[in-house]
Amino acid sequence: MHLAYPTEPSLILIERPRCRKCQTRMNLARIMPGPKGYDYRTFECTKCDCTDMIAVCTDPMKSASAGWIHSNLNPPV
């Protein structure tokens, strides 16, 4: 099993990483609690049985997708 802490923004809900061995899209197998602010997501490859565990940020306010909240974008008046 491979464990990685991301250096880039969190995985979005529908994103599935590619297998590091065969490059096939992996399936989400389980989600477990991790350190504060993170979940561990285990992905399995159905083609070669490789598994990867990735730590994903669970705080949506700290994700890259929430960046618009901190921008100069204002609601219509």
N, C-alpha and C positions, 0 to 999 in steps of 0.2 A: 504494500500500500504506500502511496506517495502522499505526503502532507505538504501543503503549500499555503503560505500567507500571502494574499494578493498585495501587489504594490500599485495596483491600478484600481479604478472604481469597482464596486461590487458587481456581482453577476445580477442581471435583471431576472425577473421571474421565469422567463421563457428561454433564457440562454443556456445552452448545453455545450460544455467544452468538448473538444476533440480528444480522442484517445492518443496518448503520447507514443503508442506503439504502432497502431494501424490507421490513425487519423479519422476513424469513424466517430460520428456524434455519440456521446455517452448518455446514458439514462440516469436520472436522479434515483438513487436507491434508498437513501435515508437522510434525515436531518437530525442532528444531535446538538444540544447546547454546548457552546464553547466558552472561551474566556469572556469576560464582560464586554458586551457590544458585538459579539460574534456568534455565529452558528457554524457547525461543521457540516458540510454537505458532502456525502459520499456518492460518487458517480461510478457506474459500472458499464463496461463495454460488452455488448452482447456478441460481438464478433470474436474477440480474443480473450475475454474474461479478465481484462486488466481493470483495476480499481484505482481511483484517485480520491483523496479527501482534500477539500478546499475550505478554508476559513473565510466566511462571508460576513461582511458588516450587516448587523441587523437594525441599526438605527437609520431610518429613512431620511432623517433630517441631516445626516452627515454624508449621504450618498451624492454622487455627481448629478443624479437626476433632479435633485432639489435645488440646484444652483440658481434656477430662475427666481427663487424666493428672495435671494440676496442681490438680484440685479436691479436695474433702474426701471424695469417693466412695471407699469402701474395699470390698475383696472380701468376700463373705459368709464368716462364720466357722463 
